[in-house]
Amino acid sequence: DATFLDLHLGHISNLGLSAEHGCFIKLPGEKEWTNLTADIDMGWKQDVEEIFRYYEARTTGSMVEKKASSVTFHYRNADPVFGDFQAKECQAMLESMQDRLPIDILVGKKNVEVRPAHTDKGEIVKRLLYLNPETNFVICAGDDRTGRSPLGCDMHRQTDVRADEDMFRAILAIKNSAAPGEKPTIQPPASVTMYPSSQRSSRRSSKHVTPARTPTNSQSNSSGGILSELSSKLPTLANGSTPGTDEDEEGDIGPIKSDLEATSTFTIAIDPKMARNTIAGWHVDTPEDLIDILASMAGI
């Protein structure tokens, strides 16, 4: 959450941060967090908490965690078989409410979390790129394995889905929105159109690397390794490009043209086993490997 990020990374003044699935954001140079959900109705939290409390009272070893933007039912310390059964029943009840409540349901490892709709890592990526169309170099990496349960999903058939695939999918969608040689178009993300605070806050201001297994044709098979690929794109960071926006007035929301080129975007899955398919273009075994790559790029 925001407190944890401030504790460990808050001293880096030029680092932008996002917490709780993108519900809170702190732009580079700012000291205060912006609550993007301040403009929306969060009354659903009471209904969800009541459901979670019902299952908490009937599942020994479980607990309910409340955050500013989400509510989570944890059952890690419950009987494994009974805990899974209760979680499935709880999820089914929540999914029956999605038609009338603006919520997303995430099934993680021994927990069920409910958060506002349209708040995920993919929305963070789309929002940042939409509000900063001059961006021309992106590295998107993650090791999150939180499961995501779409409406109507049968939990018995559900697989363990990477939450970070939301980020990779958002990047690929932007890359694929333009023909070769043309600038990609970014449509207004739901997190901008639904959350006015998002728009206001944003306007203020080679080690162990192998291509990822991916079901699509990506840059994962490029020769030379990710470090050489990344380094070759670094000079574009200082080209002084002009934001390619279609906005005529402050506050107008519409499609924009981005300076981001397909060859300047890198998606990296961090997983020592790579047991799952991913649409990420690259794979590293550990976070330390990624740190080594970034340090080499920075000449450290």
VOPAGU-2260 file (C-alpha; in pm, 1 decimal, decimal comma):
REM VOPAGU-2260
SITE   aa  ch    i         X         Y         Z
SITE  ASP   A    0       0,0       0,0       0,0
SITE  ALA   A    1      96,6     367,9      -5,0
SITE  THR   A    2     247,3     357,5     346,2
SITE  PHE   A    3     474,5      66,8     253,1
SITE  LEU   A    4     588,8     235,2     -67,9
SITE  ASP   A    5     659,6     562,8     111,6
SITE  LEU   A    6     860,8     379,2     376,4
SITE  HIS   A    7    1088,6     206,0     128,8
SITE  LEU   A    8    1086,8     432,5    -178,6
SITE  GLY   A    9     944,2     765,7     -66,4
SITE  HIS   A   10    1288,8     922,3     -32,0
SITE  ILE   A   11    1339,3     910,1    -411,8
SITE  SER   A   12    1195,0    1247,3    -510,3
SITE  ASN   A   13    1177,1    1192,0    -887,2
SITE  LEU   A   14    1008,1     852,9    -865,6
SITE  GLY   A   15     636,1     824,8    -939,4
SITE  LEU   A   16     443,0     567,5    -737,4
SITE  SER   A   17     107,8     389,7    -761,6
SITE  ALA   A   18     -60,3     189,0    -486,1
SITE  GLU   A   19    -363,2     -34,0    -434,6
SITE  HIS   A   20    -413,7    -134,7    -798,8
SITE  GLY   A   21    -374,5     224,4    -915,3
SITE  CYS   A   22    -633,7     376,5    -684,0
SITE  PHE   A   23    -364,8     597,9    -529,0
SITE  ILE   A   24     -95,4     776,8    -726,1
SITE  LYS   A   25     194,1    1005,0    -640,0
SITE  LEU   A   26     362,0    1179,8    -930,9
SITE  PRO   A   27     738,0    1247,6    -943,2
SITE  GLY   A   28     827,5    1542,1    -723,0
SITE  GLU   A   29     502,5    1534,9    -525,9
SITE  LYS   A   30     481,8    1463,8    -153,5
SITE  GLU   A   31     113,1    1379,2    -121,4
SITE  TRP   A   32     -82,2    1088,6    -265,2
SITE  THR   A   33    -387,0    1150,2    -484,0
SITE  ASN   A   34    -685,3     926,3    -415,6
SITE  LEU   A   35    -831,4     857,9    -758,7
SITE  THR   A   36   -1143,7     700,5    -609,2
SITE  ALA   A   37   -1237,8    1020,5    -425,0
SITE  ASP   A   38   -1486,0    1103,4    -701,7
SITE  ILE   A   39   -1668,7     769,7    -712,4
SITE  ASP   A   40   -1917,6     592,1    -489,4
SITE  MET   A   41   -1740,3     336,8    -269,3
SITE  GLY   A   42   -2060,6     233,9     -91,1
SITE  TRP   A   43   -2018,7    -120,6    -223,6
SITE  LYS   A   44   -1748,4    -177,0      40,9
SITE  GLN   A   45   -2011,5    -211,2     313,1
SITE  ASP   A   46   -2201,2    -479,9     120,3
SITE  VAL   A   47   -1882,1    -670,1      41,7
SITE  GLU   A   48   -1754,4    -648,5     398,0
SITE  GLU   A   49   -2080,4    -792,9     528,9
SITE  ILE   A   50   -2039,3   -1093,2     298,9
SITE  PHE   A   51   -1678,0   -1140,8     401,7
SITE  ARG   A   52   -1767,6   -1112,7     771,6
SITE  TYR   A   53   -2031,6   -1383,1     721,2
SITE  TYR   A   54   -1769,1   -1624,4     586,2
SITE  GLU   A   55   -1508,2   -1511,7     839,1
SITE  ALA   A   56   -1740,9   -1610,5    1124,2
SITE  ARG   A   57   -1786,7   -1955,2     969,3
SITE  THR   A   58   -1425,6   -2021,9     866,4
SITE  THR   A   59   -1182,6   -2071,4    1153,2
SITE  GLY   A   60    -845,8   -1912,3    1077,0
SITE  SER   A   61    -978,8   -1660,8     826,6
SITE  MET   A   62    -973,6   -1281,7     850,4
SITE  VAL   A   63   -1099,1    -972,2     666,7
SITE  GLU   A   64    -859,7    -695,3     564,8
SITE  LYS   A   65    -990,7    -347,7     482,0
SITE  LYS   A   66    -799,0     -90,8     280,6
SITE  ALA   A   67    -905,0     246,2     148,1
SITE  SER   A   68    -990,4     103,4    -193,4
SITE  SER   A   69   -1044,7    -269,0    -138,1
SITE  VAL   A   70   -1166,7    -541,5      94,9
SITE  THR   A   71   -1000,2    -884,0     114,8
SITE  PHE   A   72   -1100,4   -1219,4     265,0
SITE  HIS   A   73    -787,9   -1413,5     374,4
SITE  TYR   A   74    -802,7   -1783,4     458,8
SITE  ARG   A   75    -436,4   -1886,5     455,4
SITE  ASN   A   76    -459,0   -2012,7     814,8
SITE  ALA   A   77    -787,8   -2198,1     764,6
SITE  ASP   A   78    -827,4   -2568,5     695,2
SITE  PRO   A   79    -704,1   -2599,3     332,1
SITE  VAL   A   80    -999,2   -2798,4     198,6
SITE  PHE   A   81   -1270,7   -2616,2     390,3
SITE  GLY   A   82   -1105,8   -2277,9     326,7
SITE  ASP   A   83   -1107,1   -2336,4     -49,6
SITE  PHE   A   84   -1469,7   -2446,7     -35,1
SITE  GLN   A   85   -1574,8   -2137,0     157,6
SITE  ALA   A   86   -1380,1   -1910,3     -78,0
SITE  LYS   A   87   -1557,9   -2059,3    -380,3
SITE  GLU   A   88   -1896,1   -2006,8    -216,9
SITE  CYS   A   89   -1799,4   -1651,5    -125,1
SITE  GLN   A   90   -1678,3   -1576,7    -476,9
SITE  ALA   A   91   -1999,7   -1709,5    -629,1
SITE  MET   A   92   -2204,6   -1478,2    -408,0
SITE  LEU   A   93   -1988,7   -1178,1    -503,2
SITE  GLU   A   94   -2012,1   -1254,3    -874,2
SITE  SER   A   95   -2389,8   -1257,7    -847,3
SITE  MET   A   96   -2365,0    -893,2    -735,7
SITE  GLN   A   97   -2144,5    -765,7   -1017,8
SITE  ASP   A   98   -2441,9    -663,4   -1231,8
SITE  ARG   A   99   -2537,9    -397,9    -979,1
SITE  LEU   A  100   -2205,5    -312,1    -812,5
SITE  PRO   A  101   -1903,1    -151,6    -986,4
SITE  ILE   A  102   -1650,8    -407,4    -861,8
SITE  ASP   A  103   -1378,5    -641,3    -980,3
SITE  ILE   A  104   -1309,4    -970,5    -802,6
SITE  LEU   A  105    -957,3   -1108,6    -774,3
SITE  VAL   A  106    -882,8   -1460,9    -657,3
SITE  GLY   A  107    -530,3   -1479,7    -517,5
SITE  LYS   A  108    -334,1   -1735,5    -323,7
SITE  LYS   A  109    -559,9   -1809,4     -26,6
SITE  ASN   A  110    -751,0   -1482,6     -56,2
SITE  VAL   A  111   -1042,0   -1321,1    -237,9
SITE  GLU   A  112   -1015,4    -947,0    -298,3
SITE  VAL   A  113   -1275,3    -698,5    -419,3
SITE  ARG   A  114   -1174,6    -361,0    -561,6
SITE  PRO   A  115   -1339,1     -86,7    -772,8
SITE  ALA   A  116   -1401,5    -174,8   -1136,5
SITE  HIS   A  117   -1141,4     -62,2   -1389,5
SITE  THR   A  118    -856,1     -49,7   -1139,3
SITE  ASP   A  119    -575,4    -282,9   -1236,8
SITE  LYS   A  120    -215,6    -263,7   -1350,2
SITE  GLY   A  121    -317,5    -242,0   -1713,5
SITE  GLU   A  122    -523,3      67,7   -1637,3
SITE  ILE   A  123    -221,4     224,2   -1466,1
SITE  VAL   A  124     -12,9     170,8   -1779,3
SITE  LYS   A  125    -282,6     302,8   -2012,4
SITE  ARG   A  126    -344,4     606,5   -1791,4
SITE  LEU   A  127      25,2     697,3   -1769,7
SITE  LEU   A  128      78,9     664,7   -2143,5
SITE  TYR   A  129    -243,4     848,3   -2228,7
SITE  LEU   A  130    -160,5    1143,7   -2003,9
SITE  ASN   A  131     204,1    1147,7   -2114,5
SITE  PRO   A  132     190,5    1099,1   -2493,2
SITE  GLU   A  133     548,6    1221,3   -2534,5
SITE  THR   A  134     673,1     898,9   -2372,2
SITE  ASN   A  135     898,0     716,7   -2616,7
SITE  PHE   A  136    1060,3     440,9   -2410,3
SITE  VAL   A  137     890,0     188,7   -2180,3
SITE  ILE   A  138    1011,3    -103,4   -1967,7
SITE  CYS   A  139     724,3    -294,6   -1810,0
SITE  ALA   A  140     821,0    -576,8   -1572,2
SITE  GLY   A  141     646,3    -775,3   -1302,0
SITE  ASP   A  142     628,1   -1096,9   -1101,2
SITE  ASP   A  143     272,8   -1071,2    -964,5
SITE  ARG   A  144      64,9   -1389,5    -989,2
SITE  THR   A  145    -260,9   -1267,3    -841,2
SITE  GLY   A  146    -547,6   -1451,5   -1007,9
SITE  ARG   A  147    -823,0   -1256,2   -1173,9
SITE  SER   A  148   -1178,3   -1384,7   -1192,1
SITE  PRO   A  149   -1389,1   -1248,1   -1478,3
SITE  LEU   A  150   -1766,0   -1234,9   -1446,2
SITE  GLY   A  151   -1916,0   -1579,3   -1477,3
SITE  CYS   A  152   -1586,2   -1763,0   -1431,9
SITE  ASP   A  153   -1620,5   -2110,9   -1284,0
SITE  MET   A  154   -1357,8   -2126,8   -1013,4
SITE  HIS   A  155   -1319,7   -2502,5   -1065,0
SITE  ARG   A  156   -1183,2   -2427,7   -1412,4
SITE  GLN   A  157    -994,0   -2113,6   -1320,6
SITE  THR   A  158    -620,5   -2101,4   -1380,0
SITE  ASP   A  159    -363,2   -1897,4   -1190,1
SITE  VAL   A  160    -347,9   -1584,4   -1405,1
SITE  ARG   A  161     -73,4   -1324,4   -1381,8
SITE  ALA   A  162    -208,7    -987,6   -1280,4
SITE  ASP   A  163      90,9    -843,4   -1463,2
SITE  GLU   A  164     -52,8    -974,8   -1789,3
SITE  ASP   A  165    -289,1    -675,0   -1765,7
SITE  MET   A  166      14,4    -448,1   -1802,7
SITE  PHE   A  167     164,6    -646,7   -2087,5
SITE  ARG   A  168    -170,6    -662,8   -2265,9
SITE  ALA   A  169    -212,0    -283,9   -2240,8
SITE  ILE   A  170     133,2    -227,7   -2390,6
SITE  LEU   A  171      67,5    -469,7   -2676,3
SITE  ALA   A  172    -268,3    -309,3   -2754,6
SITE  ILE   A  173    -102,7      30,4   -2791,7
SITE  LYS   A  174     180,5    -112,6   -3001,4
SITE  ASN   A  175     -63,3    -290,1   -3231,0
SITE  SER   A  176    -286,0      16,2   -3280,3
SITE  ALA   A  177     -61,4     159,9   -3552,8
SITE  ALA   A  178      81,0      39,4   -3880,6
SITE  PRO   A  179     461,7      32,5   -3913,4
SITE  GLY   A  180     599,6     385,5   -3929,1
SITE  GLU   A  181     284,8     544,2   -3785,0
SITE  LYS   A  182     220,7     676,8   -3436,8
SITE  PRO   A  183      -6,4     461,3   -3220,1
SITE  THR   A  184    -342,0     592,2   -3101,3
SITE  ILE   A  185    -437,4     563,8   -2735,9
SITE  GLN   A  186    -806,2     573,1   -2650,1
SITE  PRO   A  187    -911,1     739,9   -2321,1
SITE  PRO   A  188    -876,8     473,4   -2051,2
SITE  ALA   A  189   -1168,5     406,4   -1819,8
SITE  SER   A  190    -957,9     520,5   -1524,8
SITE  VAL   A  191    -941,3     869,9   -1678,4
SITE  THR   A  192   -1301,7     901,1   -1791,0
SITE  MET   A  193   -1440,6     754,4   -1467,4
SITE  TYR   A  194   -1201,9     913,6   -1217,7
SITE  PRO   A  195   -1163,3    1292,5   -1266,0
SITE  SER   A  196    -893,2    1305,8    -998,2
SITE  SER   A  197    -675,6    1096,9   -1225,1
SITE  GLN   A  198    -679,2    1362,9   -1495,2
SITE  ARG   A  199    -628,5    1653,5   -1258,0
SITE  SER   A  200    -337,5    1500,4   -1070,2
SITE  SER   A  201    -155,2    1396,3   -1384,1
SITE  ARG   A  202    -178,6    1740,5   -1545,4
SITE  ARG   A  203      -0,7    1903,7   -1249,2
SITE  SER   A  204     286,4    1820,8   -1337,5
SITE  SER   A  205    2178,4    -961,8   -1995,9
SITE  LYS   A  206    2221,1   -1180,6   -1694,1
SITE  HIS   A  207    2006,3   -1499,8   -1700,7
SITE  VAL   A  208    1790,1   -1347,1   -1970,7
SITE  THR   A  209    1600,3   -1572,1   -2210,6
SITE  PRO   A  210    1307,2   -1501,0   -2440,1
SITE  ALA   A  211     973,8   -1571,8   -2272,0
SITE  ARG   A  212     745,2   -1847,4   -2392,2
SITE  THR   A  213     465,9   -1659,3   -2562,2
SITE  PRO   A  214     167,8   -1761,8   -2773,4
SITE  THR   A  215     214,1   -1460,3   -3002,2
SITE  ASN   A  216     483,8   -1349,5   -3241,2
SITE  SER   A  217     684,4   -1096,4   -3039,1
SITE  GLN   A  218    1034,0    -958,5   -3000,7
SITE  SER   A  219    1119,1   -1245,0   -2768,7
SITE  ASN   A  220    1318,3   -1416,8   -3042,1
SITE  SER   A  221    1533,7   -1115,0   -3128,3
SITE  SER   A  222    1905,3   -1185,1   -3119,7
SITE  GLY   A  223    2151,3   -1002,2   -2900,9
SITE  GLY   A  224    1963,8   -1025,6   -2573,0
SITE  ILE   A  225    1745,0    -778,8   -2391,8
SITE  LEU   A  226    2032,4    -565,5   -2263,0
SITE  SER   A  227    2159,5    -483,1   -2611,0
SITE  GLU   A  228    1802,9    -424,8   -2729,9
SITE  LEU   A  229    1733,3    -187,4   -2441,1
SITE  SER   A  230    2062,5      -3,5   -2474,5
SITE  SER   A  231    2007,3      58,2   -2843,0
SITE  LYS   A  232    1693,0     255,4   -2759,3
SITE  LEU   A  233    1837,6     476,5   -2485,7
SITE  PRO   A  234    1938,0     767,8   -2717,5
SITE  THR   A  235    1571,3     824,7   -2803,5
SITE  LEU   A  236    1509,4     937,2   -2447,9
SITE  ALA   A  237    1664,2    1276,3   -2520,1
SITE  ASN   A  238    1511,7    1352,6   -2858,1
SITE  GLY   A  239    1283,3    1625,0   -2723,4
SITE  SER   A  240     967,3    1495,3   -2887,5
SITE  THR   A  241     646,6    1694,1   -2867,0
SITE  PRO   A  242     332,8    1542,8   -2712,8
SITE  GLY   A  243     111,0    1422,6   -2994,8
SITE  THR   A  244    -220,5    1503,9   -2836,0
SITE  ASP   A  245    -552,2    1571,1   -3001,6
SITE  GLU   A  246    -680,3    1773,4   -2706,8
SITE  ASP   A  247    -772,6    2130,2   -2793,5
SITE  GLU   A  248    -844,3    2246,9   -2440,9
SITE  GLU   A  249    -741,3    2152,0   -2091,7
SITE  GLY   A  250    -971,9    1879,6   -1968,2
SITE  ASP   A  251   -1095,0    1755,8   -2307,8
SITE  ILE   A  252   -1086,5    1378,3   -2326,4
SITE  GLY   A  253   -1038,1    1204,3   -2659,5
SITE  PRO   A  254    -800,8     974,1   -2849,2
SITE  ILE   A  255    -438,7    1088,4   -2860,5
SITE  LYS   A  256    -137,1    1009,5   -3074,6
SITE  SER   A  257     158,7     868,8   -2882,1
SITE  ASP   A  258     529,7     902,0   -2961,4
SITE  LEU   A  259     586,7     547,8   -2837,9
SITE  GLU   A  260     733,5     316,0   -3100,9
SITE  ALA   A  261     685,9     -59,3   -3098,2
SITE  THR   A  262    1062,1    -116,7   -3095,4
SITE  SER   A  263    1099,9      98,3   -2781,8
SITE  THR   A  264     869,9    -102,9   -2557,1
SITE  PHE   A  265     988,6    -396,1   -2347,3
SITE  THR   A  266     768,5    -631,3   -2143,4
SITE  ILE   A  267     949,8    -858,5   -1897,1
SITE  ALA   A  268     808,6   -1143,7   -1688,5
SITE  ILE   A  269    1002,7   -1227,7   -1371,4
SITE  ASP   A  270     964,1   -1595,2   -1285,1
SITE  PRO   A  271    1232,8   -1851,2   -1190,7
SITE  LYS   A  272    1030,3   -2141,3   -1328,7
SITE  MET   A  273     832,7   -1986,8   -1614,9
SITE  ALA   A  274     564,6   -2247,3   -1553,3
SITE  ARG   A  275     301,0   -2041,2   -1733,6
SITE  ASN   A  276     270,2   -1892,4   -2077,4
SITE  THR   A  277     299,4   -1516,6   -2092,4
SITE  ILE   A  278     256,0   -1249,8   -2355,8
SITE  ALA   A  279     564,0   -1070,2   -2220,2
SITE  GLY   A  280     841,5   -1043,4   -2474,7
SITE  TRP   A  281    1120,1   -1130,2   -2232,5
SITE  HIS   A  282    1185,2   -1336,5   -1921,5
SITE  VAL   A  283    1429,6   -1307,7   -1631,2
SITE  ASP   A  284    1463,4   -1547,0   -1339,7
SITE  THR   A  285    1480,8   -1304,7   -1047,5
SITE  PRO   A  286    1426,9    -936,3    -962,0
SITE  GLU   A  287    1801,8    -914,3    -906,8
SITE  ASP   A  288    1855,4   -1002,2   -1273,0
SITE  LEU   A  289    1636,0    -711,5   -1376,2
SITE  ILE   A  290    1819,7    -478,8   -1138,8
SITE  ASP   A  291    2150,5    -584,8   -1294,6
SITE  ILE   A  292    2015,7    -504,7   -1641,2
SITE  LEU   A  293    1892,8    -160,0   -1535,8
SITE  ALA   A  294    2222,5     -90,1   -1358,8
SITE  SER   A  295    2414,6    -180,4   -1675,0
SITE  MET   A  296    2195,0      53,2   -1878,7
SITE  ALA   A  297    2259,3     333,6   -1629,5
SITE  GLY   A  298    2632,5     266,8   -1632,5
SITE  ILE   A  299    2640,8     181,2   -1262,9
